């Protein structure tokens, strides 16, 4: 992944993870796998775990410890009402940005 892609991804990764959790609860490695399946192949597990800690601290997700077949219990994250509100705001911002970027890309309106 190029430097520009990495920098842009940093700005939207929280929204991407919240969007993934809006589909169903998941644990960190599972989220990383989903993202890799979507083509985000360079995302490190550690990046996702650090992000999950931040969204947990901000109260955007609920966490449940679930027994694992191997090793310690897993932390399963689910989007809560505050997280859903945050995700809705993310999508609103995303739509605004996409519209403006498309205008610029297509020649846009001149001022």
N, C-alpha and C positions, 0 to 999 in steps of 0.2 A: 504494500500500500504506500502510495506516495505521501510526501510531507503534507501537501495541501489537503489530501483526503483525511489524513490522520487529524489534522487541526480542525477540520470541519466536523468530523465525527465526534471529537471531544465536546463540542457545543450541543450536540443533539443526542448523545448516547443515553442520558437519563430518560429522555422522552421515549427512545426506542425500547429501553428496558421496561418502562412503565407500560408501554403499549403491549409488549410481550406478556406481561403479567395481567393485563386486562383480559386476555384470552383464557388464562387459567393459572392457578398457583404453581410455583416451580421453585427449585433450589438452584443455587449458583451455577453449578456445572451444566445443568439442564438448559439454563438461559444461554450460557456460552455456546452450547451445542446448537441451539436454535439459530443464534446469530451467525454462527459459522455456516450453517445450512443455507442461510439467506445471502451468503457471499461475504460476510464480514470475517474473513479468514484470519486476519492479523490481530484480532482482539484477544488480549491475554486474559486468562482466567482471573488473575489478580486484579485486573482493571474492573472486572464485573463485581468481584467480591468487595472491593473498596467502594464502588458505587452503591452496592446493596447496603453496606453499613451506613453510608450517608443518607440514603432515602429512609432507612429504618430510623435513624436519629432524628430526621425531620418529620417523622410520623406519617409518611406516605404509604407505608406498607404494614401489614400485620405479619408476625412471624410465629410459626409453630414448629416446634422440634418434633421430628418424626423419626422413629427407629429406622436404622439402616441395616441391610444384610451384612455389610462390612463396615467395621469401624464405628465411630461415634454417631449419635443422632444427627440427621440433616436438618438444617434450617430451611423450612419451606416458606417462601414469601408470597403473600397475596395482596393485591391492591385493595386499599380501603377507600372510604368515601373521600378523604382528603387527597389521597393519591389520584383518584378518579377526577377530582376537580383540577388538580395540577396537570393531569394528562389532557383534559379538555382545553385548558389554557395553552398547553404545548401545541395541540392541533390547531387552535386558533392562530397562534403566532406563526406556525409552520405555513398555514394557508396564506396568510398575509405575505410572508417572505416569498413563497413560491410565485404568487401573482406578480409581485414587484420584480422579481428576478426574470420571469418570463417576459415582462414588458421591456426590461433592459435588453434582454437577449434578442428580442424581435425588433429592436429599434426604438421601442417605447415612445412615450410622449415627450416632446421637447419643451423645455421651460424657457 
